[in-house]
């Protein structure tokens, strides 16, 4: 026979913290639409960023140690340099 202490507790009153963990109480969504999104900074402070000078397309080929791979006796870096530059429109 179940004891009274084994009974499922009833729901806590609205607006109270049921778990005691400091969490905010549930509020119906229709009352939260005004504060659904608020940016961290004022939108009037946001400005378009200036154009940044683009890095050359073959920057990685210049910066990294070339691999010891050759294709028909031509270093791989030399083969890739032209297509990389064409990507950048040089």
PyMOL commands that set and color helices and strands:
alter all, ss='L'
color gray80, all
select helices_A, chain A and resi 4-6+29-31+33-35+43-45+59-63+76-88
alter helices_A, ss='H'
color red, helices_A
select strands_A, chain A and resi 70-71+74-75
alter strands_A, ss='S'
color yellow, strands_A
deselect
rebuild
show_as cartoon
